[in-house]
Amino acid sequence: MAVIFVASPESLPVGLQQADPNWDSILTAISQVNADEDVVLVTRSAAAERVARGVRLSLNTERIGIYTSTVPTTLFFVLAATLALLPADRLGVVGAVERRVIASSYTQVLMSSVARVSHPNPTLLDHVISLMPGTRYLVDWTNQQIKRQKDLNPLEAPLYVTAFSAQQWPAEKIKPLPPNAITLPSQSTPSWEARRWIEASAVFQQPEQIARETAGLYEVGRSAACVSCRRSGSDQRCIFCGVPVGHLELSVNSVPQTDLGGNS
């Protein structure tokens, strides 16, 4: 089973299969996979998902699964790295992998304005203050909170992934990032609608551990599976054929997260 990420190459680890969100690019990527091998298309938007579904319909096949992830870019990078390590017969549980990545991480964004942020939703006062020069906000994506703050919350984690806007604050105006931080290239489409922003995800488990533990929870033949195609599944419906998944486990164990005060 192969995973094709319908996403910008800048948001992915090097070496993963990628396609642009258009008909020709997705078809070309699928054609490079063995005809008897299942394929999972991981998309980043509703528009890209519609294109992927159109491609699947045109090929008249159930060997193509589709999953849409809307997590921030830095978390998507970790999700992609984790899926690349998942056993081929467990790729139907991509939803469980995403939930575990979220549960094992903390994502925050330092922004010059939240006027165009919708998740979390800023207050009217936040909108007004965003118009003032020099304003900075911290968007706590994990806890869906917004507050006025000059720097990112300092966190230590074995994996720390960052992304930046093209225009940035002077280096002396920002606290340095951890020395182990992975910085993603500039994105072809900005992740956040603000002049300046820094997105950071602290991940408290390595992708190898997340993949191994999630795969262990969904052993083939001993856990949730599609009632039609019998592929492993972790959501209400199979990502391949859309049929309900039987014996659905509604919860996925998560690891304790380190809070902002350094406690577990």
C-alpha positions in Angstrom: 0.0 0.0 0.0 1.3 3.4 -1.0 0.6 6.9 0.4 0.5 9.9 -1.9 0.3 13.3 -0.3 -1.7 15.8 -2.3 0.1 18.7 -0.7 3.0 21.1 -1.3 6.4 19.4 -1.3 7.6 22.1 1.2 5.3 20.6 3.8 6.7 17.1 3.5 9.8 15.2 4.5 12.1 14.5 1.6 11.4 11.4 -0.4 7.7 10.9 0.1 5.3 10.6 -2.8 3.6 13.9 -3.6 1.0 15.2 -6.1 -0.4 18.6 -6.8 -4.1 19.1 -6.2 -5.1 18.7 -9.8 -6.4 15.8 -12.0 -3.3 15.2 -14.1 -0.8 15.2 -11.2 -2.9 12.8 -9.0 -3.4 10.4 -12.0 0.3 10.5 -12.8 1.2 9.7 -9.1 -1.3 6.8 -9.0 0.0 5.4 -12.3 3.5 5.0 -10.7 2.1 2.6 -8.1 1.8 -1.1 -8.9 -1.7 -1.9 -10.2 -2.3 -4.5 -7.5 -1.3 -2.2 -4.7 -3.7 -0.1 -2.6 -3.2 3.7 -2.5 -4.1 6.3 0.1 -4.4 9.9 -1.0 -3.9 12.3 1.8 -5.3 15.7 0.9 -5.1 19.2 2.6 -8.4 20.8 1.6 -12.0 20.2 0.6 -11.2 21.3 -2.9 -8.3 18.8 -3.2 -10.5 16.1 -1.8 -13.1 16.7 -4.5 -10.5 16.3 -7.2 -9.2 13.1 -5.5 -12.7 11.7 -5.4 -13.3 12.5 -9.0 -10.1 10.7 -10.0 -11.1 7.6 -7.9 -14.6 7.7 -9.6 -13.0 7.9 -13.1 -10.8 4.9 -12.3 -13.8 2.9 -11.0 -11.8 1.3 -8.2 -11.9 0.7 -4.5 -8.1 0.4 -4.2 -7.9 4.1 -3.6 -8.5 5.5 -0.1 -8.9 9.2 0.6 -8.3 11.1 3.8 -8.3 14.9 4.3 -6.1 16.5 7.0 -6.5 20.1 8.0 -3.9 20.2 10.8 -1.3 23.0 10.7 1.7 22.6 8.4 4.2 21.6 11.0 1.9 18.9 12.4 1.2 17.7 8.8 4.9 17.3 8.4 5.0 15.0 11.4 1.8 13.1 10.3 3.4 12.5 6.9 6.6 11.2 8.5 4.6 8.9 10.7 2.4 7.5 7.9 5.6 6.6 5.9 6.5 4.3 8.8 3.1 2.6 9.2 2.8 -1.0 8.0 1.1 -1.1 4.6 -1.8 -3.1 5.9 -2.6 -0.5 8.5 -2.9 2.6 6.3 -6.6 2.5 6.6 -6.2 3.9 10.1 -4.7 7.2 9.1 -7.3 8.9 11.2 -6.1 7.2 14.3 -2.5 8.2 13.5 -3.5 11.9 13.1 -5.3 11.9 16.4 -2.3 10.4 18.1 0.0 12.9 16.5 -2.3 15.7 17.8 -2.5 14.1 21.3 1.3 13.8 21.4 2.1 17.4 20.5 1.6 21.1 21.2 1.2 23.6 18.4 1.3 27.4 18.7 1.6 30.3 16.3 3.0 33.7 17.0 1.2 36.2 14.7 1.3 39.9 14.0 -2.5 39.9 13.5 -5.4 37.6 14.1 -7.9 39.6 12.0 -8.3 36.7 9.5 -8.0 33.8 11.9 -11.1 31.7 12.3 -10.0 28.7 14.3 -9.8 29.6 17.1 -12.1 32.6 16.7 -10.7 35.9 17.9 -12.9 38.4 19.8 -14.0 41.8 18.4 -11.3 43.5 20.6 -8.6 41.2 19.1 -9.7 42.3 15.6 -9.4 46.0 16.6 -6.1 45.7 18.3 -4.7 43.7 15.4 -4.8 47.0 13.4 -2.2 48.6 15.7 1.4 48.4 14.7 3.7 46.2 16.9 0.9 44.0 18.1 1.6 40.3 18.5 -0.7 37.4 19.4 -0.1 33.8 20.4 -2.5 31.4 18.8 -2.6 28.2 20.9 -3.9 25.8 18.2 -3.8 22.8 20.5 -6.1 24.4 23.1 -7.9 26.7 20.7 -7.1 29.9 22.5 -5.8 33.3 21.5 -3.9 35.8 23.7 -1.7 38.9 23.3 1.9 37.7 23.8 5.3 38.8 22.5 7.0 35.3 22.1 6.2 31.6 21.7 5.9 29.6 24.8 9.2 27.9 25.5 9.0 24.1 25.2 11.4 21.3 25.0 10.6 18.1 23.0 12.5 15.4 21.1 11.0 16.8 17.9 10.4 20.5 17.2 9.1 21.6 13.8 8.7 25.2 12.7 7.5 27.2 9.7 7.8 30.9 9.1 6.2 33.7 7.0 8.4 35.2 4.3 8.6 38.5 6.2 9.9 38.2 9.8 10.5 40.2 12.9 14.2 41.2 13.6 16.1 38.4 15.2 16.8 40.4 18.3 13.0 40.9 18.8 12.3 37.1 19.1 13.5 34.5 21.5 15.7 31.9 19.9 14.2 28.5 19.0 15.4 25.2 20.4 18.7 24.0 18.8 17.0 20.8 17.5 14.2 22.7 15.6 13.5 21.6 12.1 12.6 24.6 9.9 10.4 23.9 6.9 11.0 25.8 3.6 8.8 28.7 2.7 5.4 27.4 1.8 4.0 28.0 -1.7 0.7 29.0 0.0 1.0 30.8 3.3 -0.3 28.8 6.2 -1.7 31.9 8.1 -3.1 35.2 6.8 -0.9 37.6 8.6 2.2 39.7 7.6 4.4 38.0 10.1 4.0 34.6 11.8 6.0 31.7 13.3 4.3 28.3 13.6 5.9 25.7 16.0 4.9 22.2 16.9 6.6 20.5 19.9 6.1 16.7 19.5 6.7 14.6 22.6 6.9 11.3 20.7 9.0 10.4 17.7 7.2 9.3 14.5 8.6 5.8 14.9 7.0 5.4 18.3 3.6 6.8 17.2 3.6 4.5 14.2 4.5 1.5 16.2 2.0 2.1 19.0 -0.9 2.9 16.7 -0.2 -0.1 14.5 -0.2 -2.2 17.7 -3.7 -0.9 18.6 -5.1 -1.9 15.1 -3.8 -5.4 14.5 -5.3 -6.9 11.3 -8.0 -9.3 12.1 -8.2 -8.3 15.7 -9.5 -4.7 15.6 -11.9 -2.4 13.7 -12.3 -3.2 10.0 -14.6 -2.2 7.1 -17.6 -4.5 7.0 -17.3 -4.6 3.2 -13.7 -4.6 2.0 -12.3 -5.8 5.4 -9.5 -3.3 5.4 -8.5 -1.9 8.8 -10.3 1.3 9.8 -10.3 3.8 12.7 -13.1 6.2 11.7 -16.9 5.8 11.3 -16.5 5.0 7.6 -13.9 3.2 5.5 -11.6 5.6 3.6 -11.6 3.3 0.7 -15.2 2.4 0.0 -17.2 4.6 2.4 -18.9 1.7 4.2 -19.2 1.8 8.0 -16.3 0.4 10.0 -17.3 -2.5 12.3 -16.4 -2.8 16.0 -15.2 0.8 16.0 -12.9 1.8 18.9 -14.0 5.3 19.8 -10.9 6.2 21.7 -7.2 6.1 21.0 -4.8 6.0 23.9 -2.6 9.1 24.2 0.6 9.8 26.0 0.9 12.4 28.8 1.8 15.8 27.5 4.2 18.2 29.1 2.3 21.3 30.2 3.7 24.8 29.8 5.2 24.8 33.3 7.3 21.7 32.5 5.1 19.3 34.5 3.6 16.0 33.3 
